Amino acid sequence: MNRLRNCMDSLRVLARSPESEGRVRVADIRINEYLGPDVTAVRPLLEQLRHAIGVEAEEHPSEDAFWAVVREYVGSWLSRLPED
């Protein structure tokens, strides 16, 4: 759970920095770091992250534009994975 918390902490900082150049790219990098190199663990990690992002987006609707982009990125990852 520490990896998830670290990733979400980074994403929260980015969400609250709308003037930051390249924040979506930095979010992509942080998500990729969270996923790590173990392909077999990716689906459960993405599901946990998708849930955490959903909670964060509900709690902070003013940051919804950022969370929508991040949610789409996670969804694109999930759509590329083979079904279990």
C-alpha positions in Angstrom: 0.0 0.0 0.0 3.0 2.3 0.4 3.5 2.4 -3.3 -0.1 3.4 -3.8 0.2 6.2 -1.2 3.4 7.5 -2.7 1.9 7.6 -6.2 -1.3 9.3 -5.0 0.7 11.8 -3.0 2.6 12.8 -6.1 -0.6 12.9 -8.1 -2.3 15.1 -5.5 0.6 17.6 -5.7 0.3 17.7 -9.5 -3.5 18.1 -9.3 -3.1 21.2 -7.1 -0.5 22.7 -9.4 -2.6 23.6 -12.5 0.0 26.0 -13.8 2.8 23.4 -13.8 4.2 22.7 -17.2 4.2 19.0 -18.2 2.2 17.9 -15.2 0.3 15.2 -17.2 3.6 13.8 -18.4 4.9 13.8 -14.8 1.7 12.0 -13.8 2.3 9.4 -16.4 5.9 8.9 -15.1 4.7 8.5 -11.5 2.0 6.0 -12.5 4.6 4.0 -14.5 6.9 4.0 -11.5 4.0 2.8 -9.3 3.3 -0.1 -11.7 7.0 -1.2 -11.7 8.5 -3.9 -13.9 6.4 -6.9 -12.8 3.8 -7.4 -15.5 1.9 -10.0 -13.5 1.1 -7.5 -10.8 0.0 -4.7 -13.1 -3.8 -5.3 -13.2 -4.3 -5.4 -9.5 -2.1 -2.3 -9.1 -4.1 -0.4 -11.8 -7.4 -1.4 -10.2 -6.2 -0.1 -6.8 -5.0 3.1 -8.4 -8.2 3.6 -10.4 -10.2 3.3 -7.2 -8.0 5.7 -5.4 -8.2 8.2 -8.2 -12.0 7.9 -8.2 -12.1 8.7 -4.5 -9.8 11.6 -4.9 -11.8 13.0 -7.8 -15.0 12.8 -5.8 -13.4 14.5 -2.8 -11.9 17.3 -4.9 -14.3 18.2 -7.7 -12.4 21.4 -8.5 -9.5 19.2 -9.7 -11.7 17.0 -11.9 -10.0 18.0 -15.2 -6.7 16.6 -14.0 -8.2 13.5 -12.5 -10.1 12.8 -15.7 -6.9 12.8 -17.7 -5.2 10.6 -15.2 -8.2 8.3 -15.0 -8.1 8.0 -18.8 -4.4 7.1 -18.7 -5.0 4.3 -16.2 -8.0 3.1 -18.3 -5.8 2.9 -21.4 -3.3 0.8 -19.5 -6.2 -1.5 -18.4 -7.6 -1.8 -21.9 -4.2 -3.0 -23.2 -3.8 -5.8 -20.7 -5.0 -9.4 -21.6 -8.0 -10.6 -19.6 -7.1 -12.9 -16.7 
